[in-house]
Amino acid sequence: MKTGTWPDKTILIAEMRESATEVSINKSGRVQTANVLAVEAEVKDTAKGGWVFFGFENGARTGKQFPKSAACYSCHEEHAATANTLVQFYPTLIETAKQHGTYKER
């Protein structure tokens, strides 16, 4: 947040959940459900050549590294707004990246 740059060994965790509509009082939008579809991590590791992606299957405590041919690598490279990360989906990070000049409109 101070520099607008992710330090080496930064770990970002994404928990993907199933979504549902017309739940309770919410009749027009989508909400997350309790069903976790996947847990993945993106790790900035200069010793491994930059950003590395891991998947955690069935609640595993240790992730398995995705091969460099996995779609996450090319997708993040093509669509990331800031240093291989999709900060465009996180409003508080957008403002920080813009303040530091690291934000790219996508």
N, C-alpha and C positions, 0 to 999 in steps of 0.2 A: 504494500500500500504506500510505502514511503518513496519507492523508486519507480514503480510502474513496471518492474522486471521481476519475473519469477526467479528466485535463487535456486542454485543447484540443489537437488534432492527434494524439491517441491513435490508433494503428492496430492493429487486431486482425485476424489472418489465420486463416482457416479452410481447412484442406485436407481435403476429403472423399474418402475412399478406399472402394473396394469392400471388402466383408467376405466371409468364408467360414467354413464350419463344418467340423468333423471334420478339422482340419489337424494333422498330426503327432500330438503327444501330447494336444492339446486336442480332446476329443471332445464336450464339452457346451456350450461357449461359442462366441463369434464372435471372429475376429481380423481385423485389417486386412491387405489384400493390397497388392502393389506397384502396382496399378492406381489411379491418381489419377482420380477422377471430375470434380472441380471444385476450383478455388482461388478463394476470395472474400475480400474485405476489407471491414471496417466501420471507417470513419474518423470521428472526432468533429471536425467542422469548423464552428465557429460562423459563419464567413463564408458557409457554404452552408446555414445554417439548422439545424444540429445534426448528427445522424448521417447519413452517406452510405454507400451500399453500392456495391462495385465487383466485377466478375467478370474473371477472367484466363483467356482462352480459349487452349487448346492451348499452354500454357507461355509465353504472352505476358509480357513484362516490364512492360508498361503495361496497367492495367486500364481497363475501360469502365464508366462509372457507370451503375447501374441506374436506370431512371426511377422517380419517386416512386410510381407506380402498381404497382410490383413488390411481390409478396407479402412480401418480407423486411421492408419498412418496417412494415406493419400487424402482422405476426407478432411482431416484436421489441417493438413498442409494447404489444401485448396480453400477451405472455408473459415479457418480460424481468424478472428479479428485481432488477436494479440498473441504473439509468440506461441503459436501452435495450440492455443486454447480458445474455446468457444465462448469468450466472455460476453459476446453479444446477447446471450440468453440470461445474463445476470446483471440487472440494472446498476447495482452499486459498483460492480467492477468496470462497467462501461465508463462511468464518470472518472474513475481513477485512471484508467488507461488513456482517456482523452486528455486529462490534465498533464500527463507525462508524455504525450505525443506518441504513444505506442499502439493506439487504436487504428485499425484499418476498416473502413466501411466495407461491408460485404453485401 
